[in-house]
Amino acid sequence: MEVKKRFPELEHHKFRVVYDDTEDNRLPISSDDDLRACMAESTVKGGQLIKMYVLLDT
């Protein structure tokens, strides 16, 4: 997974990647389709920046 490559400290932790949609719902990114939806949301907002959150599961 690309996230583990960029953040090796997550190697032994469970985590999830999420983003906030146009209605401020926090949605998961767990597949390519989810990532495409996130990118489409960003385009609708007129943004060129996508803010994603990496959350550790407890």
PyMOL commands that place a pseudoatom at each C-alpha (Angstrom):
pseudoatom trace, name=CA, resn=MET, resi=1, chain=A, elem=C, hetatm=0, pos=[0.000, 0.000, 0.000]
pseudoatom trace, name=CA, resn=GLU, resi=2, chain=A, elem=C, hetatm=0, pos=[1.315, 3.425, -0.958]
pseudoatom trace, name=CA, resn=VAL, resi=3, chain=A, elem=C, hetatm=0, pos=[0.477, 4.973, 2.431]
pseudoatom trace, name=CA, resn=LYS, resi=4, chain=A, elem=C, hetatm=0, pos=[2.798, 2.545, 4.212]
pseudoatom trace, name=CA, resn=LYS, resi=5, chain=A, elem=C, hetatm=0, pos=[5.581, 3.427, 1.781]
pseudoatom trace, name=CA, resn=ARG, resi=6, chain=A, elem=C, hetatm=0, pos=[5.219, 7.133, 2.566]
pseudoatom trace, name=CA, resn=PHE, resi=7, chain=A, elem=C, hetatm=0, pos=[4.664, 6.623, 6.299]
pseudoatom trace, name=CA, resn=PRO, resi=8, chain=A, elem=C, hetatm=0, pos=[6.734, 3.595, 7.334]
pseudoatom trace, name=CA, resn=GLU, resi=9, chain=A, elem=C, hetatm=0, pos=[5.848, 4.185, 10.995]
pseudoatom trace, name=CA, resn=LEU, resi=10, chain=A, elem=C, hetatm=0, pos=[2.367, 2.878, 10.155]
pseudoatom trace, name=CA, resn=GLU, resi=11, chain=A, elem=C, hetatm=0, pos=[3.741, -0.532, 9.164]
pseudoatom trace, name=CA, resn=HIS, resi=12, chain=A, elem=C, hetatm=0, pos=[2.494, -2.295, 12.304]
pseudoatom trace, name=CA, resn=HIS, resi=13, chain=A, elem=C, hetatm=0, pos=[-0.674, -0.288, 12.857]
pseudoatom trace, name=CA, resn=LYS, resi=14, chain=A, elem=C, hetatm=0, pos=[-4.205, -0.524, 11.546]
pseudoatom trace, name=CA, resn=PHE, resi=15, chain=A, elem=C, hetatm=0, pos=[-5.281, 2.709, 9.906]
pseudoatom trace, name=CA, resn=ARG, resi=16, chain=A, elem=C, hetatm=0, pos=[-7.725, 4.139, 7.410]
pseudoatom trace, name=CA, resn=VAL, resi=17, chain=A, elem=C, hetatm=0, pos=[-7.622, 6.997, 4.947]
pseudoatom trace, name=CA, resn=VAL, resi=18, chain=A, elem=C, hetatm=0, pos=[-10.623, 9.326, 4.774]
pseudoatom trace, name=CA, resn=TYR, resi=19, chain=A, elem=C, hetatm=0, pos=[-11.663, 12.661, 3.259]
pseudoatom trace, name=CA, resn=ASP, resi=20, chain=A, elem=C, hetatm=0, pos=[-14.494, 15.151, 3.746]
pseudoatom trace, name=CA, resn=ASP, resi=21, chain=A, elem=C, hetatm=0, pos=[-16.995, 15.369, 0.886]
pseudoatom trace, name=CA, resn=THR, resi=22, chain=A, elem=C, hetatm=0, pos=[-18.898, 18.484, -0.228]
pseudoatom trace, name=CA, resn=GLU, resi=23, chain=A, elem=C, hetatm=0, pos=[-21.466, 17.922, 2.542]
pseudoatom trace, name=CA, resn=ASP, resi=24, chain=A, elem=C, hetatm=0, pos=[-18.725, 17.554, 5.187]
pseudoatom trace, name=CA, resn=ASN, resi=25, chain=A, elem=C, hetatm=0, pos=[-19.298, 13.817, 5.545]
pseudoatom trace, name=CA, resn=ARG, resi=26, chain=A, elem=C, hetatm=0, pos=[-16.100, 11.954, 6.329]
pseudoatom trace, name=CA, resn=LEU, resi=27, chain=A, elem=C, hetatm=0, pos=[-15.797, 9.155, 3.780]
pseudoatom trace, name=CA, resn=PRO, resi=28, chain=A, elem=C, hetatm=0, pos=[-13.273, 6.314, 3.496]
pseudoatom trace, name=CA, resn=ILE, resi=29, chain=A, elem=C, hetatm=0, pos=[-10.801, 5.830, 0.684]
pseudoatom trace, name=CA, resn=SER, resi=30, chain=A, elem=C, hetatm=0, pos=[-10.291, 2.089, 0.535]
pseudoatom trace, name=CA, resn=SER, resi=31, chain=A, elem=C, hetatm=0, pos=[-10.315, 1.423, -3.215]
pseudoatom trace, name=CA, resn=ASP, resi=32, chain=A, elem=C, hetatm=0, pos=[-9.495, 3.017, -6.550]
pseudoatom trace, name=CA, resn=ASP, resi=33, chain=A, elem=C, hetatm=0, pos=[-13.198, 3.829, -6.992]
pseudoatom trace, name=CA, resn=ASP, resi=34, chain=A, elem=C, hetatm=0, pos=[-13.225, 5.656, -3.641]
pseudoatom trace, name=CA, resn=LEU, resi=35, chain=A, elem=C, hetatm=0, pos=[-10.163, 7.632, -4.704]
pseudoatom trace, name=CA, resn=ARG, resi=36, chain=A, elem=C, hetatm=0, pos=[-11.822, 8.570, -8.006]
pseudoatom trace, name=CA, resn=ALA, resi=37, chain=A, elem=C, hetatm=0, pos=[-14.915, 9.759, -6.093]
pseudoatom trace, name=CA, resn=CYS, resi=38, chain=A, elem=C, hetatm=0, pos=[-12.672, 11.833, -3.813]
pseudoatom trace, name=CA, resn=MET, resi=39, chain=A, elem=C, hetatm=0, pos=[-10.979, 13.398, -6.830]
pseudoatom trace, name=CA, resn=ALA, resi=40, chain=A, elem=C, hetatm=0, pos=[-14.354, 14.138, -8.446]
pseudoatom trace, name=CA, resn=GLU, resi=41, chain=A, elem=C, hetatm=0, pos=[-15.518, 15.819, -5.211]
pseudoatom trace, name=CA, resn=SER, resi=42, chain=A, elem=C, hetatm=0, pos=[-12.431, 18.009, -5.271]
pseudoatom trace, name=CA, resn=THR, resi=43, chain=A, elem=C, hetatm=0, pos=[-13.180, 19.057, -8.847]
pseudoatom trace, name=CA, resn=VAL, resi=44, chain=A, elem=C, hetatm=0, pos=[-16.780, 19.929, -7.911]
pseudoatom trace, name=CA, resn=LYS, resi=45, chain=A, elem=C, hetatm=0, pos=[-15.452, 22.115, -5.092]
pseudoatom trace, name=CA, resn=GLY, resi=46, chain=A, elem=C, hetatm=0, pos=[-13.211, 23.857, -7.620]
pseudoatom trace, name=CA, resn=GLY, resi=47, chain=A, elem=C, hetatm=0, pos=[-10.157, 22.859, -5.672]
pseudoatom trace, name=CA, resn=GLN, resi=48, chain=A, elem=C, hetatm=0, pos=[-6.837, 21.567, -6.786]
pseudoatom trace, name=CA, resn=LEU, resi=49, chain=A, elem=C, hetatm=0, pos=[-5.910, 20.277, -3.367]
pseudoatom trace, name=CA, resn=ILE, resi=50, chain=A, elem=C, hetatm=0, pos=[-7.285, 17.131, -1.767]
pseudoatom trace, name=CA, resn=LYS, resi=51, chain=A, elem=C, hetatm=0, pos=[-7.059, 16.937, 1.999]
pseudoatom trace, name=CA, resn=MET, resi=52, chain=A, elem=C, hetatm=0, pos=[-6.942, 13.345, 3.201]
pseudoatom trace, name=CA, resn=TYR, resi=53, chain=A, elem=C, hetatm=0, pos=[-6.638, 12.132, 6.762]
pseudoatom trace, name=CA, resn=VAL, resi=54, chain=A, elem=C, hetatm=0, pos=[-4.811, 9.042, 7.971]
pseudoatom trace, name=CA, resn=LEU, resi=55, chain=A, elem=C, hetatm=0, pos=[-6.554, 7.821, 11.104]
pseudoatom trace, name=CA, resn=LEU, resi=56, chain=A, elem=C, hetatm=0, pos=[-5.179, 5.159, 13.404]
pseudoatom trace, name=CA, resn=ASP, resi=57, chain=A, elem=C, hetatm=0, pos=[-7.697, 2.519, 14.412]
pseudoatom trace, name=CA, resn=THR, resi=58, chain=A, elem=C, hetatm=0, pos=[-7.750, 1.745, 18.092]
for i in range(1, 58): cmd.bond("trace and resi %d" % i, "trace and resi %d" % (i + 1))
show_as sticks, trace
zoom trace
